[in-house]
């Protein structure tokens, strides 16, 4: 069997030096590192990651618990996470939570049992925070992505309240006063903060808040479609819609087209999240674009910092989104 000792003999170095090169646990002189890597290739050595995990050594793997399969926004974030992991010599293990709190707990436990060095998670709206409590109790290095929960963990997301206020203020600036808001899943920080931003924009423009103009789209296409149908049935329907994420923007557009309304001629539509086809939508969508690449990169860097220094001060990072004005919002 080819072992680390075999590599050490072939490279003319100690076994500990080979270990440092493989696990990146200590800086090794470039010439020595090159000799070890050449020896690894020459003798055909393959590190036994399972054995290293059982021995308590770093596995160089990162667990990601995010609802990525059903949400294009999170899928893009995961792409950025994977790219940064690859650049850092880490392997990413992805587990989709499906926005189900019971399944989220199972996913987190499974990733932990596979000895990942740390976990990136976009927490669901579980009021009991069971998955987060598990990670805290087990001492797993963890970073929350996109959604903020308390101050127990490092976390990185987007400044949602100010961004929502800017987005709604843009619509108000076009002369709209009857503005509806299609909100996301209750209990998520993003939902709460975006609703706060909506209300702040109305308040700044001295427009009275009307609770009838706020409907939950549950962050999904079908519920958002139903929410907009309800809003259109009001005695005084809105002249503009603001949606809390990309899936609800799609659901809203479906409802508007089903009602025979033309955007922005009959009603304006703006929302959170830019996505590939927003630029080629008809009309081109005005959106608050979130910095997904920066979000994924920063999440991985926070996690590697936490893994390297478990006692480091907790960080909460808020990234600035960008308002992209296109064609879907017009004058009232």
BARO-964983 format. One record per residue (C-alpha): residue number from 1; residue in three letters; chain; x, y, z. Coordinates in nm, 3 decimals, padded with zeros to 5 digits. Example, Ala and Ser with C-alpha at 12.3 -4.5 7.8 and 13.67 -1.06 7.14 Angstrom:
// residues 2
+-----+--------+--------+---------+---------+---------+
: num : residu : chaine :       u :       v :       w :
+-----+--------+--------+---------+---------+---------+
:   1 :    Ala :      A :  01.230 : -00.450 :  00.780 :
:   2 :    Ser :      A :  01.367 : -00.106 :  00.714 :
+-----+--------+--------+---------+---------+---------+
***
This chain:
// residues 332
+-----+--------+--------+---------+---------+---------+
: num : residu : chaine :       u :       v :       w :
+-----+--------+--------+---------+---------+---------+
:   1 :    Unk :      A :  00.000 :  00.000 :  00.000 :
:   2 :    Unk :      A :  00.128 :  00.346 : -00.091 :
:   3 :    Unk :      A :  00.137 :  00.559 :  00.222 :
:   4 :    Unk :      A :  00.255 :  00.901 :  00.332 :
:   5 :    Unk :      A :  00.579 :  00.732 :  00.439 :
:   6 :    Unk :      A :  00.625 :  00.609 :  00.081 :
:   7 :    Unk :      A :  00.595 :  00.967 : -00.044 :
:   8 :    Unk :      A :  00.837 :  01.092 :  00.223 :
:   9 :    Unk :      A :  01.100 :  00.835 :  00.119 :
:  10 :    Unk :      A :  01.057 :  00.920 : -00.249 :
:  11 :    Unk :      A :  01.086 :  01.294 : -00.183 :
:  12 :    Unk :      A :  01.370 :  01.261 :  00.069 :
:  13 :    Unk :      A :  01.178 :  01.447 :  00.341 :
:  14 :    Unk :      A :  01.010 :  01.362 :  00.669 :
:  15 :    Unk :      A :  00.656 :  01.226 :  00.693 :
:  16 :    Unk :      A :  00.551 :  01.539 :  00.883 :
:  17 :    Unk :      A :  00.666 :  01.756 :  00.592 :
:  18 :    Unk :      A :  00.452 :  01.551 :  00.354 :
:  19 :    Unk :      A :  00.159 :  01.596 :  00.593 :
:  20 :    Unk :      A :  00.209 :  01.974 :  00.601 :
:  21 :    Unk :      A :  00.212 :  01.991 :  00.222 :
:  22 :    Unk :      A : -00.102 :  01.780 :  00.184 :
:  23 :    Unk :      A : -00.302 :  01.940 :  00.465 :
:  24 :    Unk :      A : -00.157 :  02.293 :  00.426 :
:  25 :    Unk :      A : -00.103 :  02.307 :  00.802 :
:  26 :    Unk :      A :  00.237 :  02.479 :  00.786 :
:  27 :    Unk :      A :  00.428 :  02.680 :  00.527 :
:  28 :    Unk :      A :  00.684 :  02.467 :  00.345 :
:  29 :    Unk :      A :  00.970 :  02.593 :  00.127 :
:  30 :    Unk :      A :  00.852 :  02.602 : -00.237 :
:  31 :    Unk :      A :  01.132 :  02.369 : -00.352 :
:  32 :    Unk :      A :  01.044 :  02.117 : -00.083 :
:  33 :    Unk :      A :  00.675 :  02.145 : -00.163 :
:  34 :    Unk :      A :  00.747 :  02.084 : -00.531 :
:  35 :    Unk :      A :  00.955 :  01.776 : -00.444 :
:  36 :    Unk :      A :  00.670 :  01.636 : -00.233 :
:  37 :    Unk :      A :  00.409 :  01.702 : -00.503 :
:  38 :    Unk :      A :  00.631 :  01.540 : -00.764 :
:  39 :    Unk :      A :  00.676 :  01.237 : -00.538 :
:  40 :    Unk :      A :  00.301 :  01.212 : -00.483 :
:  41 :    Unk :      A :  00.245 :  01.204 : -00.858 :
:  42 :    Unk :      A :  00.534 :  00.965 : -00.916 :
:  43 :    Unk :      A :  00.430 :  00.701 : -00.661 :
:  44 :    Unk :      A :  00.055 :  00.747 : -00.720 :
:  45 :    Unk :      A : -00.034 :  00.843 : -00.363 :
:  46 :    Unk :      A : -00.398 :  00.936 : -00.289 :
:  47 :    Unk :      A : -00.476 :  01.081 :  00.056 :
:  48 :    Unk :      A : -00.733 :  00.884 :  00.251 :
:  49 :    Unk :      A : -00.973 :  01.163 :  00.344 :
:  50 :    Unk :      A : -01.199 :  00.934 :  00.544 :
:  51 :    Unk :      A : -00.912 :  00.815 :  00.758 :
:  52 :    Unk :      A : -00.803 :  01.173 :  00.815 :
:  53 :    Unk :      A : -01.158 :  01.265 :  00.919 :
:  54 :    Unk :      A : -01.174 :  00.976 :  01.164 :
:  55 :    Unk :      A : -00.841 :  01.086 :  01.304 :
:  56 :    Unk :      A : -00.983 :  01.433 :  01.363 :
:  57 :    Unk :      A : -00.770 :  01.603 :  01.099 :
:  58 :    Unk :      A : -00.921 :  01.866 :  00.867 :
:  59 :    Unk :      A : -01.107 :  01.712 :  00.574 :
:  60 :    Unk :      A : -01.087 :  02.025 :  00.356 :
:  61 :    Unk :      A : -01.460 :  01.994 :  00.289 :
:  62 :    Unk :      A : -01.733 :  02.253 :  00.342 :
:  63 :    Unk :      A : -02.102 :  02.173 :  00.381 :
:  64 :    Unk :      A : -02.358 :  02.400 :  00.216 :
:  65 :    Unk :      A : -02.722 :  02.385 :  00.330 :
:  66 :    Unk :      A : -02.920 :  02.608 :  00.095 :
:  67 :    Unk :      A : -03.242 :  02.576 : -00.105 :
:  68 :    Unk :      A : -03.060 :  02.601 : -00.437 :
:  69 :    Unk :      A : -03.252 :  02.371 : -00.670 :
:  70 :    Unk :      A : -03.579 :  02.564 : -00.662 :
:  71 :    Unk :      A : -03.442 :  02.917 : -00.646 :
:  72 :    Unk :      A : -03.223 :  03.063 : -00.919 :
:  73 :    Unk :      A : -03.089 :  03.330 : -00.683 :
:  74 :    Unk :      A : -02.950 :  03.073 : -00.440 :
:  75 :    Unk :      A : -02.825 :  02.857 : -00.726 :
:  76 :    Unk :      A : -02.615 :  03.153 : -00.838 :
:  77 :    Unk :      A : -02.490 :  03.210 : -00.484 :
:  78 :    Unk :      A : -02.387 :  02.842 : -00.465 :
:  79 :    Unk :      A : -02.192 :  02.880 : -00.790 :
:  80 :    Unk :      A : -01.995 :  03.164 : -00.630 :
:  81 :    Unk :      A : -01.941 :  02.956 : -00.316 :
:  82 :    Unk :      A : -01.812 :  02.661 : -00.518 :
:  83 :    Unk :      A : -01.575 :  02.883 : -00.716 :
:  84 :    Unk :      A : -01.424 :  03.029 : -00.398 :
:  85 :    Unk :      A : -01.400 :  02.683 : -00.238 :
:  86 :    Unk :      A : -01.213 :  02.555 : -00.543 :
:  87 :    Unk :      A : -00.977 :  02.852 : -00.531 :
:  88 :    Unk :      A : -00.913 :  02.778 : -00.162 :
:  89 :    Unk :      A : -00.852 :  02.406 : -00.213 :
:  90 :    Unk :      A : -01.180 :  02.307 : -00.052 :
:  91 :    Unk :      A : -01.439 :  02.051 : -00.160 :
:  92 :    Unk :      A : -01.803 :  02.163 : -00.137 :
:  93 :    Unk :      A : -02.083 :  01.926 : -00.031 :
:  94 :    Unk :      A : -02.424 :  02.071 : -00.126 :
:  95 :    Unk :      A : -02.747 :  01.967 :  00.046 :
:  96 :    Unk :      A : -03.077 :  02.133 : -00.052 :
:  97 :    Unk :      A : -03.298 :  02.223 :  00.244 :
:  98 :    Unk :      A : -03.608 :  02.275 :  00.026 :
:  99 :    Unk :      A : -03.698 :  02.556 :  00.272 :
: 100 :    Unk :      A : -03.828 :  02.281 :  00.504 :
: 101 :    Unk :      A : -03.718 :  02.327 :  00.865 :
: 102 :    Unk :      A : -03.752 :  01.956 :  00.952 :
: 103 :    Unk :      A : -03.545 :  01.855 :  00.652 :
: 104 :    Unk :      A : -03.299 :  02.135 :  00.721 :
: 105 :    Unk :      A : -03.215 :  01.979 :  01.057 :
: 106 :    Unk :      A : -03.159 :  01.639 :  00.894 :
: 107 :    Unk :      A : -02.936 :  01.797 :  00.630 :
: 108 :    Unk :      A : -02.723 :  01.977 :  00.888 :
: 109 :    Unk :      A : -02.684 :  01.662 :  01.095 :
: 110 :    Unk :      A : -02.585 :  01.461 :  00.786 :
: 111 :    Unk :      A : -02.322 :  01.714 :  00.685 :
: 112 :    Unk :      A : -02.180 :  01.719 :  01.037 :
: 113 :    Unk :      A : -02.167 :  01.338 :  01.046 :
: 114 :    Unk :      A : -01.963 :  01.350 :  00.726 :
: 115 :    Unk :      A : -01.701 :  01.550 :  00.913 :
: 116 :    Unk :      A : -01.714 :  01.869 :  00.712 :
: 117 :    Unk :      A : -01.482 :  02.136 :  00.850 :
: 118 :    Unk :      A : -01.761 :  02.395 :  00.854 :
: 119 :    Unk :      A : -02.109 :  02.473 :  00.721 :
: 120 :    Unk :      A : -02.261 :  02.756 :  00.518 :
: 121 :    Unk :      A : -02.636 :  02.779 :  00.565 :
: 122 :    Unk :      A : -02.924 :  02.998 :  00.451 :
: 123 :    Unk :      A : -03.149 :  02.923 :  00.750 :
: 124 :    Unk :      A : -03.516 :  02.848 :  00.701 :
: 125 :    Unk :      A : -03.789 :  03.030 :  00.892 :
: 126 :    Unk :      A : -03.789 :  02.773 :  01.173 :
: 127 :    Unk :      A : -03.908 :  02.968 :  01.482 :
: 128 :    Unk :      A : -03.722 :  02.721 :  01.706 :
: 129 :    Unk :      A : -03.394 :  02.750 :  01.510 :
: 130 :    Unk :      A : -03.328 :  02.378 :  01.562 :
: 131 :    Unk :      A : -03.060 :  02.346 :  01.295 :
: 132 :    Unk :      A : -02.875 :  02.652 :  01.425 :
: 133 :    Unk :      A : -02.900 :  02.526 :  01.784 :
: 134 :    Unk :      A : -02.753 :  02.194 :  01.671 :
: 135 :    Unk :      A : -02.460 :  02.368 :  01.501 :
: 136 :    Unk :      A : -02.400 :  02.586 :  01.805 :
: 137 :    Unk :      A : -02.418 :  02.295 :  02.051 :
: 138 :    Unk :      A : -02.182 :  02.083 :  01.840 :
: 139 :    Unk :      A : -01.938 :  02.368 :  01.796 :
: 140 :    Unk :      A : -01.946 :  02.347 :  01.416 :
: 141 :    Unk :      A : -01.785 :  02.649 :  01.243 :
: 142 :    Unk :      A : -02.083 :  02.809 :  01.072 :
: 143 :    Unk :      A : -02.165 :  03.111 :  00.857 :
: 144 :    Unk :      A : -02.522 :  03.223 :  00.782 :
: 145 :    Unk :      A : -02.575 :  03.326 :  00.420 :
: 146 :    Unk :      A : -02.832 :  03.582 :  00.299 :
: 147 :    Unk :      A : -03.044 :  03.564 :  00.616 :
: 148 :    Unk :      A : -02.954 :  03.706 :  00.957 :
: 149 :    Unk :      A : -03.040 :  03.537 :  01.287 :
: 150 :    Unk :      A : -02.917 :  03.691 :  01.613 :
: 151 :    Unk :      A : -02.545 :  03.729 :  01.674 :
: 152 :    Unk :      A : -02.436 :  03.373 :  01.756 :
: 153 :    Unk :      A : -02.279 :  03.309 :  01.416 :
: 154 :    Unk :      A : -02.081 :  03.491 :  01.151 :
: 155 :    Unk :      A : -02.326 :  03.601 :  00.883 :
: 156 :    Unk :      A : -02.324 :  03.775 :  00.548 :
: 157 :    Unk :      A : -02.612 :  03.912 :  00.346 :
: 158 :    Unk :      A : -02.747 :  04.215 :  00.168 :
: 159 :    Unk :      A : -02.870 :  04.543 :  00.315 :
: 160 :    Unk :      A : -03.237 :  04.471 :  00.250 :
: 161 :    Unk :      A : -03.417 :  04.749 :  00.437 :
: 162 :    Unk :      A : -03.238 :  05.042 :  00.271 :
: 163 :    Unk :      A : -03.248 :  04.863 : -00.064 :
: 164 :    Unk :      A : -03.624 :  04.812 : -00.043 :
: 165 :    Unk :      A : -03.670 :  05.176 :  00.054 :
: 166 :    Unk :      A : -03.466 :  05.282 : -00.252 :
: 167 :    Unk :      A : -03.665 :  05.052 : -00.481 :
: 168 :    Unk :      A : -04.004 :  05.177 : -00.357 :
: 169 :    Unk :      A : -03.885 :  05.538 : -00.363 :
: 170 :    Unk :      A : -03.798 :  05.492 : -00.729 :
: 171 :    Unk :      A : -04.158 :  05.389 : -00.799 :
: 172 :    Unk :      A : -04.291 :  05.678 : -00.592 :
: 173 :    Unk :      A : -04.071 :  05.912 : -00.793 :
: 174 :    Unk :      A : -04.260 :  05.801 : -01.104 :
: 175 :    Unk :      A : -04.580 :  05.933 : -00.950 :
: 176 :    Unk :      A : -04.726 :  05.615 : -00.802 :
: 177 :    Unk :      A : -04.915 :  05.638 : -00.474 :
: 178 :    Unk :      A : -05.108 :  05.310 : -00.476 :
: 179 :    Unk :      A : -04.814 :  05.070 : -00.442 :
: 180 :    Unk :      A : -04.855 :  04.705 : -00.342 :
: 181 :    Unk :      A : -04.588 :  04.488 : -00.186 :
: 182 :    Unk :      A : -04.566 :  04.110 : -00.239 :
: 183 :    Unk :      A : -04.365 :  03.986 :  00.059 :
: 184 :    Unk :      A : -04.172 :  03.667 :  00.121 :
: 185 :    Unk :      A : -04.185 :  03.393 :  00.383 :
: 186 :    Unk :      A : -04.277 :  03.526 :  00.725 :
: 187 :    Unk :      A : -04.004 :  03.494 :  00.985 :
: 188 :    Unk :      A : -03.708 :  03.550 :  00.752 :
: 189 :    Unk :      A : -03.493 :  03.856 :  00.812 :
: 190 :    Unk :      A : -03.504 :  03.941 :  00.441 :
: 191 :    Unk :      A : -03.885 :  03.949 :  00.447 :
: 192 :    Unk :      A : -03.898 :  04.162 :  00.761 :
: 193 :    Unk :      A : -03.635 :  04.411 :  00.645 :
: 194 :    Unk :      A : -03.783 :  04.456 :  00.297 :
: 195 :    Unk :      A : -04.126 :  04.521 :  00.441 :
: 196 :    Unk :      A : -03.969 :  04.778 :  00.675 :
: 197 :    Unk :      A : -03.804 :  04.946 :  00.376 :
: 198 :    Unk :      A : -04.136 :  04.956 :  00.192 :
: 199 :    Unk :      A : -04.306 :  05.128 :  00.485 :
: 200 :    Unk :      A : -04.017 :  05.372 :  00.532 :
: 201 :    Unk :      A : -04.040 :  05.479 :  00.168 :
: 202 :    Unk :      A : -04.414 :  05.541 :  00.202 :
: 203 :    Unk :      A : -04.361 :  05.734 :  00.523 :
: 204 :    Unk :      A : -04.091 :  05.952 :  00.368 :
: 205 :    Unk :      A : -04.330 :  06.039 :  00.084 :
: 206 :    Unk :      A : -04.620 :  06.095 :  00.328 :
: 207 :    Unk :      A : -04.821 :  05.813 :  00.177 :
: 208 :    Unk :      A : -05.046 :  05.637 :  00.427 :
: 209 :    Unk :      A : -04.965 :  05.269 :  00.475 :
: 210 :    Unk :      A : -05.252 :  05.045 :  00.366 :
: 211 :    Unk :      A : -05.224 :  04.687 :  00.497 :
: 212 :    Unk :      A : -05.458 :  04.571 :  00.220 :
: 213 :    Unk :      A : -05.177 :  04.639 : -00.026 :
: 214 :    Unk :      A : -04.941 :  04.391 :  00.139 :
: 215 :    Unk :      A : -04.982 :  04.023 :  00.055 :
: 216 :    Unk :      A : -04.749 :  03.730 :  00.118 :
: 217 :    Unk :      A : -04.621 :  03.551 : -00.188 :
: 218 :    Unk :      A : -04.433 :  03.302 :  00.034 :
: 219 :    Unk :      A : -04.121 :  03.353 : -00.180 :
: 220 :    Unk :      A : -04.263 :  03.121 : -00.447 :
: 221 :    Unk :      A : -04.420 :  03.157 : -00.792 :
: 222 :    Unk :      A : -04.769 :  03.015 : -00.737 :
: 223 :    Unk :      A : -04.849 :  03.192 : -00.406 :
: 224 :    Unk :      A : -04.721 :  03.518 : -00.554 :
: 225 :    Unk :      A : -04.948 :  03.475 : -00.853 :
: 226 :    Unk :      A : -05.246 :  03.426 : -00.621 :
: 227 :    Unk :      A : -05.141 :  03.725 : -00.409 :
: 228 :    Unk :      A : -05.138 :  03.953 : -00.713 :
: 229 :    Unk :      A : -05.476 :  03.824 : -00.829 :
: 230 :    Unk :      A : -05.613 :  03.926 : -00.490 :
: 231 :    Unk :      A : -05.450 :  04.270 : -00.510 :
: 232 :    Unk :      A : -05.599 :  04.327 : -00.855 :
: 233 :    Unk :      A : -05.945 :  04.244 : -00.719 :
: 234 :    Unk :      A : -05.940 :  04.531 : -00.468 :
: 235 :    Unk :      A : -06.192 :  04.811 : -00.518 :
: 236 :    Unk :      A : -05.895 :  05.039 : -00.580 :
: 237 :    Unk :      A : -05.620 :  04.816 : -00.720 :
: 238 :    Unk :      A : -05.254 :  04.917 : -00.712 :
: 239 :    Unk :      A : -05.086 :  05.102 : -00.995 :
: 240 :    Unk :      A : -04.748 :  04.946 : -00.909 :
: 241 :    Unk :      A : -04.621 :  04.620 : -00.763 :
: 242 :    Unk :      A : -04.301 :  04.561 : -00.566 :
: 243 :    Unk :      A : -04.193 :  04.200 : -00.516 :
: 244 :    Unk :      A : -03.959 :  04.058 : -00.253 :
: 245 :    Unk :      A : -03.765 :  03.810 : -00.471 :
: 246 :    Unk :      A : -03.720 :  03.678 : -00.824 :
: 247 :    Unk :      A : -03.967 :  03.389 : -00.799 :
: 248 :    Unk :      A : -04.241 :  03.624 : -00.682 :
: 249 :    Unk :      A : -04.160 :  03.860 : -00.969 :
: 250 :    Unk :      A : -04.227 :  03.575 : -01.211 :
: 251 :    Unk :      A : -04.549 :  03.480 : -01.031 :
: 252 :    Unk :      A : -04.661 :  03.843 : -01.037 :
: 253 :    Unk :      A : -04.597 :  03.869 : -01.410 :
: 254 :    Unk :      A : -04.801 :  03.554 : -01.467 :
: 255 :    Unk :      A : -05.098 :  03.704 : -01.279 :
: 256 :    Unk :      A : -05.073 :  04.035 : -01.464 :
: 257 :    Unk :      A : -05.067 :  03.867 : -01.804 :
: 258 :    Unk :      A : -05.357 :  03.643 : -01.706 :
: 259 :    Unk :      A : -05.551 :  03.960 : -01.621 :
: 260 :    Unk :      A : -05.466 :  04.108 : -01.960 :
: 261 :    Unk :      A : -05.256 :  04.389 : -01.812 :
: 262 :    Unk :      A : -04.955 :  04.527 : -01.993 :
: 263 :    Unk :      A : -04.641 :  04.621 : -01.799 :
: 264 :    Unk :      A : -04.569 :  04.910 : -01.755 :
: 265 :    Unk :      A : -04.855 :  05.062 : -01.960 :
: 266 :    Unk :      A : -05.127 :  04.939 : -01.722 :
: 267 :    Unk :      A : -04.925 :  04.866 : -01.409 :
: 268 :    Unk :      A : -04.560 :  04.895 : -01.305 :
: 269 :    Unk :      A : -04.360 :  04.602 : -01.168 :
: 270 :    Unk :      A : -04.025 :  04.607 : -00.985 :
: 271 :    Unk :      A : -03.860 :  04.353 : -00.759 :
: 272 :    Unk :      A : -03.561 :  04.210 : -00.580 :
: 273 :    Unk :      A : -03.300 :  03.990 : -00.750 :
: 274 :    Unk :      A : -03.155 :  04.027 : -01.093 :
: 275 :    Unk :      A : -03.141 :  03.710 : -01.302 :
: 276 :    Unk :      A : -03.026 :  03.599 : -01.645 :
: 277 :    Unk :      A : -03.352 :  03.658 : -01.826 :
: 278 :    Unk :      A : -03.450 :  03.987 : -01.652 :
: 279 :    Unk :      A : -03.259 :  04.172 : -01.922 :
: 280 :    Unk :      A : -03.453 :  03.995 : -02.201 :
: 281 :    Unk :      A : -03.792 :  03.982 : -02.027 :
: 282 :    Unk :      A : -04.066 :  04.176 : -02.201 :
: 283 :    Unk :      A : -04.050 :  04.436 : -02.065 :
: 284 :    Unk :      A : -03.693 :  04.441 : -01.929 :
: 285 :    Unk :      A : -03.728 :  04.428 : -01.551 :
: 286 :    Unk :      A : -03.629 :  04.701 : -01.309 :
: 287 :    Unk :      A : -03.475 :  04.519 : -01.013 :
: 288 :    Unk :      A : -03.261 :  04.554 : -00.705 :
: 289 :    Unk :      A : -02.963 :  04.338 : -00.800 :
: 290 :    Unk :      A : -02.789 :  04.158 : -00.517 :
: 291 :    Unk :      A : -02.409 :  04.104 : -00.534 :
: 292 :    Unk :      A : -02.426 :  03.725 : -00.548 :
: 293 :    Unk :      A : -02.061 :  03.668 : -00.642 :
: 294 :    Unk :      A : -01.940 :  03.885 : -00.356 :
: 295 :    Unk :      A : -02.189 :  03.718 : -00.123 :
: 296 :    Unk :      A : -02.063 :  03.366 : -00.200 :
: 297 :    Unk :      A : -01.697 :  03.467 : -00.187 :
: 298 :    Unk :      A : -01.732 :  03.651 :  00.143 :
: 299 :    Unk :      A : -01.925 :  03.361 :  00.299 :
: 300 :    Unk :      A : -01.643 :  03.115 :  00.224 :
: 301 :    Unk :      A : -01.377 :  03.354 :  00.351 :
: 302 :    Unk :      A : -01.567 :  03.411 :  00.675 :
: 303 :    Unk :      A : -01.597 :  03.036 :  00.719 :
: 304 :    Unk :      A : -01.228 :  02.962 :  00.657 :
: 305 :    Unk :      A : -01.144 :  03.237 :  00.906 :
: 306 :    Unk :      A : -01.377 :  03.080 :  01.162 :
: 307 :    Unk :      A : -01.230 :  02.732 :  01.103 :
: 308 :    Unk :      A : -00.877 :  02.864 :  01.149 :
: 309 :    Unk :      A : -00.967 :  03.069 :  01.456 :
: 310 :    Unk :      A : -01.276 :  02.937 :  01.641 :
: 311 :    Unk :      A : -01.254 :  03.211 :  01.905 :
: 312 :    Unk :      A : -01.240 :  03.504 :  01.662 :
: 313 :    Unk :      A : -01.489 :  03.787 :  01.704 :
: 314 :    Unk :      A : -01.821 :  03.723 :  01.530 :
: 315 :    Unk :      A : -01.881 :  03.927 :  01.214 :
: 316 :    Unk :      A : -02.204 :  04.045 :  01.052 :
: 317 :    Unk :      A : -02.144 :  04.170 :  00.699 :
: 318 :    Unk :      A : -02.402 :  04.363 :  00.496 :
: 319 :    Unk :      A : -02.336 :  04.408 :  00.125 :
: 320 :    Unk :      A : -02.484 :  04.685 : -00.088 :
: 321 :    Unk :      A : -02.716 :  04.587 : -00.377 :
: 322 :    Unk :      A : -02.756 :  04.790 : -00.698 :
: 323 :    Unk :      A : -03.073 :  04.939 : -00.843 :
: 324 :    Unk :      A : -03.094 :  04.848 : -01.213 :
: 325 :    Unk :      A : -03.349 :  05.067 : -01.385 :
: 326 :    Unk :      A : -03.495 :  04.916 : -01.701 :
: 327 :    Unk :      A : -03.840 :  04.929 : -01.858 :
: 328 :    Unk :      A : -04.094 :  04.765 : -01.624 :
: 329 :    Unk :      A : -04.176 :  05.077 : -01.420 :
: 330 :    Unk :      A : -04.337 :  05.375 : -01.583 :
: 331 :    Unk :      A : -04.521 :  05.691 : -01.486 :
: 332 :    Unk :      A : -04.843 :  05.645 : -01.292 :
+-----+--------+--------+---------+---------+---------+
***
